[in-house]
Amino acid sequence: MDAKSRFYGFPIARIGVYYLAAQLVLSVVEMALAKVLPVWVLVLVNILLLAVALIGCITAVTMRDEIVRQDGQLKKDVSNMRELQSLSRALGSQCQDEALKSTLEKLADEFRYSDPVSCENTSELEADMRSQLGDIQQTLVEGDVDGAKKLCGKLAGSLAERNRICSVSK
């Protein structure tokens, strides 16, 4: 079970229900032992139970907020590569040459299977790869097959470098 489902599935209301049940049982026990135990001990036990419930509520809210923050960060971190993957897949349909089309499909597969999470170190390289994809698209429009093949090789090298940086950064 991952952290998201664990803390989203454990709302504050559930902590309140557990506290209520524990308080009910504790109250019955306290009534039974009222003649034996001093009042200050019973008050102290109730305060400790309340403190545990409050800590549980605060922890649940804090963890939920942190999970929401991390989910938002992850979506942001993968958006660059998802865009590059989409752009690379679209290139194959714009090509008439079968050999180049095969190269473009192979390049799209390399994008597809590369690390989807970006980091600070890869932002410039990803911007350069976006530019290279635009250059490849322009050469396809112009019909320059040899130029497109050279650009594909350069882009594949950039993608390999990005993947290397990603693996080193983790």
Contacts in CASP RR format, 6 or more apart in sequence:
PFRMAT RR
TARGET T0000
AUTHOR 0000-0000-0000
METHOD contacts of the structure
MODEL  1
MDAKSRFYGFPIARIGVYYLAAQLVLSVVEMALAKVLPVWVLVLVNILLL
AVALIGCITAVTMRDEIVRQDGQLKKDVSNMRELQSLSRALGSQCQDEAL
KSTLEKLADEFRYSDPVSCENTSELEADMRSQLGDIQQTLVEGDVDGAKK
LCGKLAGSLAERNRICSVSK
3 63 0 8 1.000
3 67 0 8 1.000
4 67 0 8 1.000
4 71 0 8 1.000
7 60 0 8 1.000
7 63 0 8 1.000
7 64 0 8 1.000
7 67 0 8 1.000
8 64 0 8 1.000
8 67 0 8 1.000
10 60 0 8 1.000
11 60 0 8 1.000
12 57 0 8 1.000
12 60 0 8 1.000
12 61 0 8 1.000
15 53 0 8 1.000
15 56 0 8 1.000
15 57 0 8 1.000
15 60 0 8 1.000
16 53 0 8 1.000
16 57 0 8 1.000
18 53 0 8 1.000
19 49 0 8 1.000
19 50 0 8 1.000
19 53 0 8 1.000
22 49 0 8 1.000
23 46 0 8 1.000
23 49 0 8 1.000
26 45 0 8 1.000
26 46 0 8 1.000
26 49 0 8 1.000
30 37 0 8 1.000
30 42 0 8 1.000
30 45 0 8 1.000
30 46 0 8 1.000
33 42 0 8 1.000
34 42 0 8 1.000
74 117 0 8 1.000
77 117 0 8 1.000
77 118 0 8 1.000
77 119 0 8 1.000
78 116 0 8 1.000
78 117 0 8 1.000
78 118 0 8 1.000
80 118 0 8 1.000
80 123 0 8 1.000
80 126 0 8 1.000
81 111 0 8 1.000
81 114 0 8 1.000
81 115 0 8 1.000
81 116 0 8 1.000
81 117 0 8 1.000
81 118 0 8 1.000
81 126 0 8 1.000
82 116 0 8 1.000
83 130 0 8 1.000
84 111 0 8 1.000
84 126 0 8 1.000
84 129 0 8 1.000
84 130 0 8 1.000
84 133 0 8 1.000
85 108 0 8 1.000
85 111 0 8 1.000
85 112 0 8 1.000
87 130 0 8 1.000
87 133 0 8 1.000
87 134 0 8 1.000
87 137 0 8 1.000
88 104 0 8 1.000
88 107 0 8 1.000
88 108 0 8 1.000
88 111 0 8 1.000
88 133 0 8 1.000
89 108 0 8 1.000
89 111 0 8 1.000
89 112 0 8 1.000
91 104 0 8 1.000
91 107 0 8 1.000
91 108 0 8 1.000
91 133 0 8 1.000
91 136 0 8 1.000
91 137 0 8 1.000
91 140 0 8 1.000
92 101 0 8 1.000
92 104 0 8 1.000
92 105 0 8 1.000
92 108 0 8 1.000
94 137 0 8 1.000
94 140 0 8 1.000
94 141 0 8 1.000
95 101 0 8 1.000
95 104 0 8 1.000
95 140 0 8 1.000
95 148 0 8 1.000
97 145 0 8 1.000
100 145 0 8 1.000
100 148 0 8 1.000
100 149 0 8 1.000
100 152 0 8 1.000
103 149 0 8 1.000
103 152 0 8 1.000
104 136 0 8 1.000
104 148 0 8 1.000
104 152 0 8 1.000
107 152 0 8 1.000
107 155 0 8 1.000
107 156 0 8 1.000
107 159 0 8 1.000
110 156 0 8 1.000
110 159 0 8 1.000
111 159 0 8 1.000
114 159 0 8 1.000
114 162 0 8 1.000
114 163 0 8 1.000
114 166 0 8 1.000
115 162 0 8 1.000
115 163 0 8 1.000
115 166 0 8 1.000
115 167 0 8 1.000
117 166 0 8 1.000
118 126 0 8 1.000
118 166 0 8 1.000
119 165 0 8 1.000
119 166 0 8 1.000
119 169 0 8 1.000
121 165 0 8 1.000
121 169 0 8 1.000
122 162 0 8 1.000
122 165 0 8 1.000
122 166 0 8 1.000
122 169 0 8 1.000
125 158 0 8 1.000
125 161 0 8 1.000
125 162 0 8 1.000
125 165 0 8 1.000
126 162 0 8 1.000
128 158 0 8 1.000
129 155 0 8 1.000
129 158 0 8 1.000
129 159 0 8 1.000
129 162 0 8 1.000
132 151 0 8 1.000
132 154 0 8 1.000
132 155 0 8 1.000
132 158 0 8 1.000
133 155 0 8 1.000
135 151 0 8 1.000
136 148 0 8 1.000
136 151 0 8 1.000
136 152 0 8 1.000
136 155 0 8 1.000
139 147 0 8 1.000
139 148 0 8 1.000
139 151 0 8 1.000
140 148 0 8 1.000
END
